[in-house]
Structures are given as C-alpha cells and as structure tokens.
Amino acid sequence: MDRGLVAPLSPNEEITLRRVAYGVVKAKRLQLAHLTRLKSLALIEDRNGVLNVTPMGRQRLTNSPVARLDKAPIAVDSSVAALAKALKVTKL
C-alpha cells in the first residue's frame, strides 16, 4: 500500500490537504511545513506554480473519516435554508 494513504497526518496537515483540494486558500497562505510533508507523501503536487491534489490525495480524502465538505449541511438559519432551497429548485 502507498505510504501516502496510511501515514498519519496531523489535523493541520489534513486541513491543508482539504484546502488544496477545494482551492479555498492561496498556496502562499498555507504552512510550508504542511505542504512539504503532503508533497513528500505524494498527496499534492505543484504544477506550474499551482497546487493540485494527486489521485492518491483524492483517495485519501474520500476515505477520510472526517465529514466531507460537500456533504456538510449548509443551512445555518432560515434565510440560508431558503436560499439553498431556491438554488436547488433552479439547479444553478
């Protein structure tokens, strides 16, 4: 089995992996030590200055016991719930 799939990650390294996967933060704002470790485990790669999750990194995220962001509930109050319902109806 590939080391990147089984090596323990710190909570902060897992967060960094998710941030790279979802593209929510620019690379320069992430901890260099976390990026270095994730690269050494072949979970992320740098392609022409852009960080990407590798197929192994995607597999790691899929198998993670942490709730996936795309499955997390988005409704925190009635106005957000209404917006979510409207978007679902219009299929935007």
Secondary structure, 3 states (H helix, E strand, C coil): CCHHHHCCCCHHHHHHHHHHHHCCCCHHHCCHHHHHHHHHCCCEEEECCEEEECHHHHHHHHCCCCCCHHHCCCCCCHHHHHHHHHHHHHCC
